Amino acid sequence: MTTQSGETPLLEVQDLCVSFVQYTSGLRQSTLQVINNLSVSIYPGEIVAVVGSSGSGKSLLAHAVLGILPGNASLSGAISYDGQALSPKRQAELRGREIALIPQSVNYLDPLMRVGKQVQTSVHTGNPRSSQREVFERYQLAPDVEQLFPFQLSGGMARRVLVSTALVSGARLVIADEPTPGLDDAAVAETLGYFRDLADQGCGVMLITHDIETALKIADRIAVFYAGSTVEIAPVQDFAGEGEALRHPYTKALLRALPQNGFEPIPGSQPLPHALPAGCVFQPRCRQATSECSTERPAMRTVREGMVRCIHAT
């Protein structure tokens, strides 16, 4: 991982809030805030895994960075890329060039276009065909694969094509949205290896996943989301033992819930965006909660070289 001391983050998200305008009965308009004060940063050469259950805001963060939120969305906070504000115009200029998305589903491949041609269309400098053939050789895709259509590929081959598309684009920031569900252990290891390869070349990689075990295998840092907020950002080495080095009760509970750590479930469930509790969003499920936790939402602060949103963290 590239040293972060004195370095500008490739991507920095600060206090991001995302709301959606929707219509209820009687065509009444209401606003639903689904992301609250979400923060994360990624440095060149680093893999940051964004971990959280469904509905915690992981994919919405990716869409906000890429500038592909639906028209009824509004956002506040700050998103910067390479030290400059990421305006809608700049997002359009960088999307698919310096910022690339590796989507969860291989169905994003155009079913009517040969895969070699699809990869070539992502090449912005140099010879497209040469770049495509070089990356296919690198990822052990035979020369005749470039003439195939997506339906003729195995799942592993299709995923390698998607990764190839991001690699030839010259992107400096790669966002991988749930890239491993449904894959066997060998395919997961292979896919994670591609992301490590990208980071080792100097890319920043955001790995979005609900699977903390997968994140622990590859990430340099892990950002934990809960109910639309970042609750902790910690170095991967802190996820060891019984989580003594971790800072937030939810992160510790996630670690204890792994099969190898006792498979201990967390009582309760993540609140819906329209029913967030007062104060800390995790306090109704937290064993350490006090009366202070229900009065004010805690700010993100630095604790032991990590970031945490908990007044009791030391």
Phi, psi and omega in degrees: 000137178296138179298135184267349184299118177073007184260144177282132177299144174292318176230133175224123178244124183234122174051046180287131173235134179233128179234155177235134173276130180220165181247132179257193181300143182075018180057033175279137182268135177222162179241128181245117178270123185249343174234132184232114172050053180268132182224141176195153176223154179223133180255158176303138179079010186242142170253119174250119177270128176260112189244140176172162179285171178302136179088004182275349175109009185296305183291328177296325175299313179301315181293326178292319179295319182282344182077035182239027174292152179295165186296338181270011180265147172226148182222157175223173187100193185228135172235123178234147178235123180054038174086000180239145180303139182265086179283163177305320179296316181291324176301316180296323180290325185269336185297126181083355179244285178268339177239118184239144177253130168255103187286164180294318188261135175289353177292351176290342175292140180291117184292345184257004182238137177298143190292329177299316180295323179298318179292321181298326181292345179269355180277124184252342177223146180084191182275117184302315183293318179296317179297317180296318182290325178295316182288327176295320178295321180298321181261022172056043172258120185300154183305326183284350181296328183298340180268358183274157171266158183307324183292346180269359182263150168285167180300318179294321178295317180298321180292324177295326176295318178298317178295321178300320180300318178291321184293315183287344180291343184079017183298142175263338177235122181244127178250115180253112186262106179046064187276354188243352180303138178085356180267148176284174187300320181294319180291324177297313180299320179296314181297316179297326177298324177298318182291322176297322178299316179297316180294321181294340176273002176105000177287152165266136183237125171258114180257109181267124183203152171264356187259100183293331178297318177298317181299320183295338183282339193226334190282154170270320174226157180234127176256122184258123180254145175211123176051043176082009180231151169278123179257336177199145169231121188221149172299147185298330182292344177287345180271060183230161180059230178259019177081026182300329183276350180283165190246326186257139180302325180292318178298316178297321179294322176300318180293319179292337182280351178291146182306320182285351181246023176107348176055043184274115183286158176265121178300147178086192182214161179294131182290151176285156184304327182274000184227039180289141178287162174290152179074217180294131184291342181265351189301328179296340182250001190266129178290337184264003186296140175238178181299330179297330184293339183262004184255330185213137178287123184291149177276157175285131181217162181274128176222119177050053175063021172226177178241141182211150177246076180200129183288342183264354183291136179227000000 
